[in-house]
Structure formats: structure tokens, C-alpha cells
Amino acid sequence: MLDTFDIPKEFKIDIGEKQKVLFTKNGPLENKLPSYIAGEIHYFLKAINSNSMDPKFKIYSAHEEAEDLSRISIDQLICRLVFLPQSRSICRTFISLVCGINDTHYISALWVLVMLHGANGLLTRLKIVLGDEHRYFVKNGMMSIAEELVRRIEDENGEMHCKEQVNTIQFNNDRVYVTTDIRTYRCNHVIIAVPPQESVLIQIQPEPPINLIHCQNLFQCSKTIFFNATYKTPFWHTQFSGDIISTWNSKTKLRIAYDASSWSKRESVIAGFISESNQTSRASIDLFDVLNACFKSSQSRNYIDYKETQGNSMNVPKPDNINHHINPMFTPWGRIFFASSEYAPTWPGTVDGALESGNISACLLLMRTRPQALSPLEIISCTNQRVKPRPSQPIRAAMLQYICLTVNVIIFLSYFRAAYQND
């Protein structure tokens, strides 16, 4: 999309192989982990990665252990696979990074495995989250994408009403009526593309099935803050890459930090996410004290600019009954479709996930209204996750069905022939 819209990208400066830092409750990890701890972590990562690649995790209900996994949190699954406290802490950190939420007690284990299956495994997802030498940034920020989308919609004579709140959606066999706090719109179909926690606030008539409503109520997120610290020189480059990961039980507000410097800028940048504002809260270790400790420096406070942006992490579902683990995007209700980023099969809760959900929802809508406009690949993308294979029948039962069908055909033909002979 960036190339299609000609939105410029800024590529990360390649500084070669430098040291990454793991910040624990005892401070930066100075030495290598003991072999028995490293072994447990390696086993966990390998086990989750290989199991998430099982084709049965393409949908929630296909795996034989799906019902058990739906009722436990990913934290409980970690405790089943890993025994040492320090190993568990680091494993929780990796999982919280790929899920975007810090407390692993409230994340469904089944959802994690299904999400990782779509992302081609845990290791692939971690690589994307942690970044590599191919990392790039959108020039002028993500708002430039939204502004370009608005401009193109208006160029196509589309309309956007951003200041109206949707209150109710009613549909019948012919139309959908969307009522906001200002007016009522009449249309053929509706796509709800807001997060689950907002979509459940919209009153829908006829009322959706209870499992569809409950599924959306399972989603929750945590508050997170994006920070950006700009420096004249990259004082950390002598030894460190700029990448910092803090374990979930460390007494710091920092979650992850990385070098966001690009070739197009003279200044150097450290960016990342913190759980609470560094400017107001003093309940945990100060962000810049953590940066100084990790980079073995005292220059982190000598920034020329520091910004914080309030936001939310991606929404993830809590453990619950397997019947409530469904993907609303593949279960439209009447003339209403759901296209939240959280429902994307591959990258839920991200910008890529939003694009993916938009494409799939468009295909689902065309599948119902104009299927001849879809390519074979588009048809597969919108059907292979919601059409369940028919269970195989015992041979005797199948033979009995065919015999009954044959007898019915013979009887029908005999009556048909007799009717024409009488004429």
C-alpha cells in the first residue's frame, strides 16, 4: 500500500551486529543465562513455534485440544511447559511482546496459537516485533497513511462522516438502517470496522447470536504509551544496538525500546513503548535511569526532544468456552459484516491486520452480491476459514443412502413414464 500510494519510507541505519539488552528485575542482564535456563526457554519457544504451525490451528475448533486450550490462559500454558521462575519470566516477556498486552494471565492460550499460526509461527512474529536490519519507518508518521486514504476516498466521490456516533443498526430482507446521533442512513450492507469493545456498544436489531456478542466482549486491551527521545549523537552505538526488552516482572515502566534513527535525519532517535507516562508516574524505575543502566552511560537525559503519545495495545480475548472462540469476520450477521483489525487471521491488532481485514470483508461482501467479480484466490481467502469439511460417514451408512437414492429415482422414473404413456 505504501508503494501504491507513493508514501515515502525511511530506512533504519545499519550499524552492524551490536549488543541487545534484556532488563530484568535485577537490572540489565550482564552475563549469559545459565544453560538450564536457556534450555527451558529454547524448549518453550520451539514447542510453541512448532505446535502453532499445526494446520488444525487455522480455525479455533479444529484441534483436538482446542476446548482445553480455550479455557486456559497463555500464562497457565507457560507454567505447564516451563518450571523455573526466571525462565517463566522471560517466556512471559516474549509472549507479551507478540500479543501487545503485558499481563499474560488474561490472554487465551487458544487464541495465541491460532494467531501465531496465521503469522507463520512464533519465531516469525517475534522477528517482526523485535525488528531487524530491514526495519523501516513511515515518513511523517502513520497519520500520513490515514490522510492519503481520506484524500483518495474523496477523489472517488466517497463521503466520510467522522463526527457522528453510531447508536443503532437495524436490518431486514431489503435494507439496513444506520442511526447516528444526528441522522439515519439507509444502505444495502454495513461493515463494522471498529474494535470489538466499541462494536458491542452498537445496538443491532435483530439481535445477533449470543455467542457472537460474547465473543466480542471477551476482547480487552491495556493502556500503553509510545515514546520518542531525540539526541544529537547516537551515544549507544559504541557497544549497543539500542534494542531493550524488559521482563514482565521488572520494576520499570519500559516495555521495549529500539533505535529509530534513519538515514534521512541527522538526529538519532530511541523510541519504544512504556506502560505509564514517564513525566508523571514515579511508582517504578524512571525510563532514563533504565536507558542509562542498559547503555552504561549517563547521557540519556541529554535529549533535544522527548514526546509521548497515548494509545491502546491490541485487543486480545480472555480464556472462555470454546463456543465463544469464533472469528466475527467470518460469521457475518444478516447484512452486517465485521472487519476489525483484531479479526485479521495473520497480523491481528496491527495496521497490516486492518488492511487484511478490509480486503477479506470486501471479498465476503462481493461473494454475496457479485461473486463473478472475485478471482479464485480471493474466493479461497474468504471461504476457507468458515467452511468446515463434511465429516466422513461409515461405509455402510453411505451405501444405504445411495441405495435409498437409487430406489427413489427408479420410483420417480416409473411414475414419470406412466404419466406420459397415459397421455
C-alpha positions in Angstrom: 0.0 0.0 0.0 2.9 2.4 0.8 4.2 1.9 -2.7 0.8 2.2 -4.3 0.1 5.5 -2.5 3.7 6.7 -3.1 4.1 7.3 0.7 7.9 7.7 1.4 9.7 5.3 3.7 12.7 5.9 5.9 15.1 3.0 6.4 16.9 2.3 9.6 20.6 3.0 9.8 22.6 -0.3 9.6 25.1 -0.3 12.4 26.0 -4.0 12.2 25.9 -6.5 14.9 25.6 -4.8 18.3 24.5 -5.9 21.7 20.8 -6.1 22.6 19.9 -5.7 26.3 17.5 -7.7 28.5 16.4 -5.7 31.5 15.3 -7.9 34.4 14.1 -7.2 38.0 17.8 -7.3 39.0 18.8 -4.8 36.3 20.4 -5.4 32.9 21.4 -9.0 32.3 25.2 -8.8 32.2 26.2 -12.4 31.6 24.8 -15.3 29.5 21.9 -17.2 31.0 22.8 -20.5 32.7 22.4 -23.4 30.3 19.5 -24.9 32.2 17.5 -21.7 32.0 18.4 -21.1 28.4 17.5 -24.7 27.6 14.0 -24.2 29.1 13.4 -21.0 27.2 14.6 -22.7 23.9 12.3 -25.6 24.5 9.3 -23.3 25.1 10.0 -21.2 22.0 10.5 -24.3 19.9 7.4 -26.1 21.3 5.1 -23.1 20.8 6.5 -22.4 17.3 6.1 -26.0 16.1 2.7 -26.5 17.6 1.3 -23.2 16.2 2.3 -24.4 12.7 -0.2 -27.3 13.0 -2.8 -26.8 10.2 -5.5 -27.6 12.7 -4.9 -24.2 14.3 -6.2 -22.5 11.2 -9.5 -22.2 12.9 -10.4 -22.3 16.6 -12.4 -25.5 16.8 -10.4 -27.9 14.6 -7.7 -29.0 17.0 -8.5 -31.9 19.3 -7.2 -30.0 22.4 -9.0 -26.7 21.4 -11.6 -27.0 24.2 -8.9 -27.3 26.9 -6.8 -24.5 25.4 -9.7 -22.2 25.1 -10.3 -22.3 28.9 -6.7 -21.7 30.0 -4.6 -18.6 29.7 -1.3 -18.5 27.9 0.3 -17.9 31.3 -1.1 -21.3 32.5 0.3 -22.9 29.4 3.7 -21.4 30.1 3.6 -22.9 33.6 2.8 -26.3 32.2 5.8 -26.2 29.9 8.3 -24.2 31.9 9.2 -24.8 35.6 12.0 -22.3 36.7 10.8 -18.8 37.7 13.4 -16.9 35.7 12.6 -19.0 32.6 8.9 -18.3 33.0 9.5 -14.6 33.4 11.4 -14.4 30.1 8.9 -16.6 28.3 6.1 -14.4 29.5 8.0 -11.4 28.1 8.3 -12.9 24.6 4.6 -13.8 24.6 3.5 -10.3 25.9 5.6 -8.7 23.1 3.8 -10.7 20.3 0.4 -10.2 21.9 0.8 -6.5 22.7 -0.5 -6.8 26.3 1.6 -7.1 29.4 -0.5 -9.4 31.6 -0.4 -12.9 30.2 -3.0 -14.1 32.7 -5.8 -12.6 30.6 -4.8 -14.0 27.2 -6.5 -17.1 25.8 -3.9 -19.8 25.0 -6.0 -21.0 22.1 -6.2 -17.5 20.6 -2.4 -17.2 20.8 -1.8 -20.4 18.9 -4.4 -19.5 16.2 -2.8 -16.1 15.9 0.7 -17.5 15.7 -0.4 -20.0 13.0 -1.6 -17.1 10.8 1.7 -15.3 11.4 3.7 -18.4 10.3 4.9 -19.2 13.8 6.2 -17.6 17.0 9.7 -17.0 15.7 8.4 -15.1 12.6 6.1 -13.0 14.8 9.0 -12.2 17.2 11.3 -11.3 14.3 8.7 -8.7 13.1 8.1 -7.3 16.6 11.7 -7.0 17.5 12.8 -5.8 14.1 15.9 -6.4 12.0 18.2 -4.7 9.6 15.3 -4.3 7.2 13.2 -2.2 9.5 11.8 1.0 8.1 9.6 3.8 9.2 6.8 5.7 7.5 7.8 9.3 6.8 5.6 11.8 8.7 4.2 9.0 10.8 1.2 6.7 10.4 -1.2 9.7 10.1 0.1 10.3 6.6 -1.4 6.9 5.6 -4.8 7.9 7.0 -4.7 11.3 5.3 -3.9 9.7 2.0 -6.7 7.3 2.4 -9.2 10.1 3.1 -8.0 12.0 0.1 -8.4 9.1 -2.2 -11.9 8.3 -0.9 -12.9 11.9 -1.5 -11.4 11.8 -5.0 -13.7 8.8 -5.8 -16.7 10.8 -4.6 -16.9 8.9 -1.4 -18.2 10.6 1.8 -16.8 10.4 5.3 -18.7 11.5 8.4 -16.2 11.2 11.3 -18.0 13.2 13.9 -21.2 11.1 14.1 -21.6 8.3 16.7 -23.4 5.2 15.5 -26.1 4.2 18.0 -28.3 1.5 16.3 -28.2 -0.7 13.2 -31.4 -2.3 12.0 -31.8 -4.5 9.0 -34.5 -6.5 7.2 -34.6 -8.5 4.0 -34.1 -5.4 1.8 -32.2 -2.7 3.6 -30.1 -1.6 6.6 -30.8 1.5 8.6 -27.9 3.0 10.5 -28.9 5.6 13.1 -26.4 8.0 14.5 -26.8 10.9 17.0 -27.6 13.2 14.0 -29.4 11.3 11.3 -30.4 7.9 9.9 -28.7 6.3 6.8 -30.2 3.7 4.5 -28.0 1.2 2.8 -27.7 -2.3 1.5 -24.9 -3.6 3.7 -22.9 -2.4 6.7 -19.2 -3.2 7.6 -18.4 -2.5 11.3 -14.6 -1.8 11.4 -14.2 -0.5 14.9 -12.5 -2.5 17.7 -14.6 -5.2 19.5 -15.1 -3.2 22.6 -16.7 -0.4 20.6 -18.7 -2.6 18.3 -20.6 -4.2 21.2 -21.9 -0.7 22.2 -23.9 -0.5 19.0 -27.4 -1.8 19.3 -28.2 -4.3 16.5 -31.7 -5.4 15.5 -32.4 -8.3 15.0 -30.1 -9.1 17.9 -27.0 -11.2 16.9 -26.5 -14.7 18.3 -25.3 -14.7 21.9 -22.0 -16.4 21.1 -21.2 -13.6 18.6 -21.9 -11.0 21.2 -20.0 -12.8 23.9 -17.0 -13.3 21.6 -16.6 -9.6 21.1 -17.0 -9.0 24.9 -14.0 -11.2 25.5 -11.6 -8.8 23.9 -9.7 -6.4 26.2 -6.6 -4.2 25.9 -4.2 -2.4 28.1 -3.1 1.2 28.1 0.3 1.9 26.5 2.3 4.9 25.6 4.6 5.4 22.7 7.7 7.5 23.5 10.3 9.1 21.2 13.6 10.6 22.5 15.8 12.5 20.0 19.5 13.0 20.5 22.3 14.9 18.7 24.5 11.8 18.6 23.8 8.0 19.0 25.8 7.6 22.2 24.8 4.0 22.5 26.3 2.9 19.1 29.7 2.2 20.5 28.5 -1.1 22.1 24.8 -1.4 21.9 22.2 -1.7 19.1 19.6 0.4 21.0 17.2 -2.6 21.4 16.0 -3.1 25.0 13.4 -5.7 26.2 12.3 -5.6 29.8 10.9 -8.6 31.5 7.3 -8.5 32.8 8.3 -8.6 36.4 11.0 -5.9 36.2 10.2 -2.7 38.2 10.3 -0.4 35.2 7.6 1.2 33.1 9.7 0.4 29.9 8.4 -2.5 27.8 10.5 -2.3 24.7 12.9 0.2 23.2 14.7 0.3 19.8 16.9 2.5 17.6 14.6 4.5 15.4 17.3 6.5 13.6 17.0 6.8 9.9 19.4 7.8 7.0 17.3 10.8 6.2 17.7 12.5 9.6 20.7 14.0 11.2 19.5 13.3 14.7 19.4 9.9 16.4 16.3 8.5 18.0 15.4 6.0 20.7 11.7 5.0 20.5 9.5 2.4 22.2 6.6 1.7 24.5 6.1 2.3 28.2 3.2 1.2 30.4 2.7 4.7 32.0 3.8 8.2 31.5 7.4 8.9 32.5 6.6 12.5 33.2 4.0 11.9 36.0 4.5 8.5 37.5 7.2 7.7 39.9 5.9 4.3 41.0 8.5 2.4 39.0 12.1 3.0 37.8 12.4 6.1 35.6 12.7 5.5 31.9 16.0 7.4 31.5 17.5 5.6 34.5 16.8 2.3 32.7 18.4 3.6 29.5 21.5 4.8 31.3 21.8 1.4 33.1 21.3 -0.6 29.8 23.6 1.6 27.7 26.2 2.1 30.5 26.0 5.8 30.0 24.8 9.0 31.7 23.7 10.7 28.5 20.1 9.5 28.1 18.7 12.7 29.8 20.6 14.9 27.3 17.9 14.6 24.7 16.9 17.6 22.5 13.3 16.4 22.2 11.1 14.0 24.0 7.5 13.1 23.2 4.8 10.7 24.5 1.7 9.6 22.6 -1.2 7.9 24.5 -2.7 4.8 22.9 -4.0 1.3 23.5 -2.4 -2.0 22.8 -4.1 -4.5 20.5 -7.2 -6.2 21.8 -6.9 -9.8 22.8 -9.5 -12.3 24.1 -9.7 -13.8 27.5 -10.0 -17.5 28.2 -13.5 -18.8 27.8 -15.7 -21.5 26.4 -14.7 -22.9 23.0 -18.2 -21.8 21.7 -17.2 -18.2 22.3 -13.9 -18.5 20.4 -15.1 -17.5 16.9 -13.9 -15.0 14.4 -16.8 -12.5 13.8 -15.3 -11.5 10.4 -16.1 -15.0 9.0 -19.6 -15.1 10.7 -21.5 -12.0 9.3 -24.9 -11.4 10.8 -27.5 -10.8 8.2 -26.4 -7.7 6.2 -23.8 -6.7 8.8 -20.1 -7.6 8.4 -17.3 -7.2 10.9 -13.8 -6.0 9.8 -11.9 -5.0 12.9 -8.1 -5.3 12.7 -8.3 -7.7 15.7 -10.1 -10.3 13.5 -7.3 -10.5 10.9 -6.0 -14.1 10.5 -2.4 -13.1 10.0 -1.5 -9.8 11.8 -4.3 -9.0 14.2 -4.2 -5.7 16.0 -1.8 -4.0 13.6 -2.0 -1.7 10.6 -1.3 -4.7 8.3 -4.2 -6.5 10.1 -6.5 -3.6 9.4 -5.7 -3.9 5.6 -6.1 -7.6 5.7 -9.5 -7.4 7.4 -10.6 -4.8 4.9 -9.7 -7.0 2.0 -11.3 -10.1 3.4 -14.5 -8.2 4.3 -14.7 -6.7 0.8 -14.3 -10.2 -0.7 -17.0 -11.6 1.7 -19.4 -8.8 0.6 -18.7 -9.4 -3.1 -19.1 -13.1 -2.5 -22.7 -12.4 -1.5 -23.5 -9.7 -4.0 -21.3 -10.2 -7.1 -19.2 -13.4 -6.8 -18.2 -13.3 -10.5 -16.0 -10.3 -9.7 -13.7 -12.3 -7.5 -10.6 -14.2 -8.5 -10.1 -17.8 -7.4 -7.6 -16.7 -4.8 -10.0 -14.1 -3.4 -12.7 -16.7 -3.2 -10.4 -19.0 -1.2 -9.4 -16.3 1.1 -13.0 -15.6 2.2 -14.2 -19.2 2.4 -11.5 -21.5 3.6 -11.8 -20.3 7.2 -15.5 -20.6 7.6 -16.5 -23.7 5.5 -16.0 -26.8 7.6 -15.3 -30.2 5.8 -18.1 -32.6 6.0 -17.3 -35.5 8.4 -16.7 -38.8 6.7 -19.5 -41.3 7.1 -19.2 -45.0 7.8 -19.2 -47.1 4.6 -22.5 -48.9 5.5 -24.3 -45.7 6.1 -23.1 -44.2 2.8 -24.1 -47.4 0.9 -27.6 -47.3 2.5 -28.0 -43.7 1.4 -27.0 -44.5 -2.2 -29.5 -47.5 -2.3 -32.3 -45.3 -1.0 -31.5 -42.6 -3.5 -31.4 -45.2 -6.4 -34.8 -46.6 -5.3 -36.3 -43.1 -5.2 -35.0 -42.4 -8.7 -36.4 -45.6 -10.0 -39.9 -44.9 -8.5 -39.8 -41.4 -9.8 -38.9 -42.5 -13.3 -41.6 -45.2 -13.3 -44.3 -42.6 -12.4 -42.9 -40.2 -14.9 -43.1 -42.9 -17.7 -46.6 -44.0 -16.7 -47.8 -40.4 -16.8 -46.5 -39.9 -20.4 -47.9 -43.3 -21.5 -51.4 -42.4 -20.3 -51.2 -39.2 -22.3 
